[in-house]
Amino acid sequence: METILIAANVVLALILIFLILLQRSEGGALGLGLSQDNFASSRSVGNILTKSTSIVAALFIITSIALVVLSRADLQQIRSVIEKIEEQEDLETPKIPESQK
């Protein structure tokens, strides 16, 4: 189950990166000097990219949260280092035998 979620999370991350890079730049902060008027300039294409980006982002967040929940369930079974040290100290101290009546 965890492997499937990790694979889905990686695929969703790559799709999300691709969708974000496809969107039209508003500020031109990259400084490439290229005109993006002919590439994805239609308003409907922009809406489709925006909606698909938000859907993929929501799925990415859901899979990330599911991975955290699954990993937390595994961590509850693991004892802490302090508990292990206390248990070793208890085993090393001599026990007083109980008297039999």
Sine and cosine of phi, psi and omega as CSV:
sin_phi,cos_phi,sin_psi,cos_psi,sin_omega,cos_omega
0.00,0.00,-0.69,0.72,-0.01,-1.00
-0.90,0.43,-0.62,0.78,-0.02,-1.00
-0.90,0.43,-0.65,0.76,0.02,-1.00
-0.90,0.43,-0.68,0.73,0.01,-1.00
-0.91,0.41,-0.62,0.79,0.03,-1.00
-0.91,0.41,-0.69,0.73,0.02,-1.00
-0.90,0.44,-0.68,0.74,0.03,-1.00
-0.90,0.44,-0.62,0.79,0.00,-1.00
-0.91,0.42,-0.66,0.75,0.02,-1.00
-0.92,0.40,-0.69,0.72,0.01,-1.00
-0.89,0.45,-0.69,0.72,0.03,-1.00
-0.89,0.45,-0.59,0.81,0.03,-1.00
-0.90,0.43,-0.67,0.74,0.02,-1.00
-0.92,0.40,-0.65,0.76,0.05,-1.00
-0.90,0.44,-0.64,0.76,0.00,-1.00
-0.90,0.44,-0.68,0.74,0.05,-1.00
-0.88,0.48,-0.71,0.70,0.00,-1.00
-0.88,0.48,-0.69,0.72,-0.01,-1.00
-0.92,0.40,-0.61,0.79,0.01,-1.00
-0.93,0.37,-0.64,0.77,0.02,-1.00
-0.94,0.34,-0.43,0.90,0.02,-1.00
-0.96,0.26,-0.41,0.91,-0.10,-1.00
-0.93,0.36,0.45,-0.89,-0.03,-1.00
-0.94,0.33,0.72,-0.69,0.00,-1.00
-0.97,0.24,0.72,-0.70,0.00,-1.00
-1.00,0.04,-0.61,0.79,-0.14,-0.99
-0.96,-0.27,-0.32,0.95,-0.06,-1.00
0.93,0.37,0.63,0.78,-0.07,-1.00
-0.96,0.29,-0.25,0.97,-0.02,-1.00
-0.97,0.26,-0.44,0.90,0.04,-1.00
0.94,0.33,0.49,0.87,-0.02,-1.00
-0.98,0.18,-0.38,0.93,0.00,-1.00
0.98,0.20,0.17,0.99,0.00,-1.00
-1.00,0.01,0.60,-0.80,0.04,-1.00
-1.00,0.03,0.78,-0.63,0.00,-1.00
-0.96,-0.27,0.37,0.93,-0.01,-1.00
-0.92,0.38,-0.53,0.85,-0.04,-1.00
-1.00,-0.04,-0.19,0.98,-0.06,-1.00
-0.96,-0.28,0.93,-0.37,0.07,-1.00
0.82,0.57,0.67,0.75,-0.03,-1.00
-1.00,-0.02,-0.19,0.98,0.00,-1.00
-0.93,0.38,0.61,-0.79,-0.04,-1.00
-0.92,0.40,-0.59,0.81,-0.02,-1.00
-0.93,0.36,-0.60,0.80,0.06,-1.00
-0.91,0.41,-0.63,0.78,0.05,-1.00
-0.89,0.45,-0.65,0.76,0.04,-1.00
-0.91,0.40,-0.65,0.76,0.02,-1.00
-0.90,0.43,-0.67,0.74,0.02,-1.00
-0.91,0.41,-0.64,0.77,0.00,-1.00
-0.91,0.42,-0.71,0.71,0.00,-1.00
-0.92,0.39,-0.68,0.74,0.00,-1.00
-0.92,0.38,-0.57,0.82,0.06,-1.00
-0.90,0.44,-0.67,0.74,-0.01,-1.00
-0.93,0.37,-0.58,0.82,0.04,-1.00
-0.93,0.37,-0.71,0.70,0.01,-1.00
-0.91,0.41,-0.61,0.79,0.04,-1.00
-0.90,0.43,-0.65,0.76,0.03,-1.00
-0.90,0.43,-0.68,0.74,0.04,-1.00
-0.90,0.44,-0.62,0.79,0.04,-1.00
-0.89,0.45,-0.68,0.73,0.01,-1.00
-0.91,0.41,-0.65,0.76,0.00,-1.00
-0.90,0.44,-0.70,0.72,0.02,-1.00
-0.93,0.38,-0.56,0.83,0.04,-1.00
-0.91,0.41,-0.68,0.73,0.03,-1.00
-0.91,0.41,-0.63,0.77,0.03,-1.00
-0.89,0.45,-0.63,0.78,0.05,-1.00
-0.90,0.44,-0.63,0.78,0.03,-1.00
-0.91,0.41,-0.67,0.74,0.00,-1.00
-0.89,0.45,-0.68,0.73,0.02,-1.00
-0.91,0.41,-0.63,0.78,0.00,-1.00
-0.94,0.33,-0.54,0.84,0.05,-1.00
-0.93,0.38,-0.57,0.82,0.05,-1.00
-0.91,0.42,-0.59,0.81,0.05,-1.00
-0.95,0.33,-0.55,0.84,-0.05,-1.00
-0.95,0.31,-0.42,0.91,-0.02,-1.00
-0.93,0.36,-0.40,0.92,0.02,-1.00
-0.99,0.14,-0.31,0.95,-0.03,-1.00
-1.00,0.03,0.73,-0.68,0.02,-1.00
-1.00,0.09,0.42,-0.91,0.01,-1.00
-0.98,0.20,0.23,-0.97,-0.01,-1.00
-0.91,0.41,-0.61,0.79,-0.01,-1.00
-0.90,0.43,-0.65,0.76,0.03,-1.00
-0.90,0.44,-0.62,0.79,0.02,-1.00
-0.91,0.40,-0.65,0.76,0.00,-1.00
-0.92,0.40,-0.68,0.73,0.02,-1.00
-0.89,0.45,-0.61,0.79,0.02,-1.00
-0.92,0.39,-0.63,0.78,0.03,-1.00
-0.92,0.40,-0.62,0.78,0.03,-1.00
-0.91,0.42,-0.62,0.79,0.02,-1.00
-0.91,0.41,-0.58,0.81,-0.01,-1.00
-0.96,0.27,-0.49,0.87,-0.06,-1.00
-0.99,0.14,-0.44,0.90,-0.01,-1.00
-0.97,0.26,0.67,-0.74,0.00,-1.00
-0.93,0.36,0.61,-0.80,0.01,-1.00
-0.99,-0.13,0.61,-0.79,0.07,-1.00
-0.99,0.13,0.83,-0.56,-0.02,-1.00
-0.92,0.38,0.59,-0.81,0.04,-1.00
-0.98,0.17,0.63,-0.78,0.01,-1.00
-0.98,0.21,0.64,-0.77,0.02,-1.00
-0.99,-0.16,0.73,-0.68,-0.02,-1.00
-0.98,-0.21,0.00,0.00,0.00,0.00
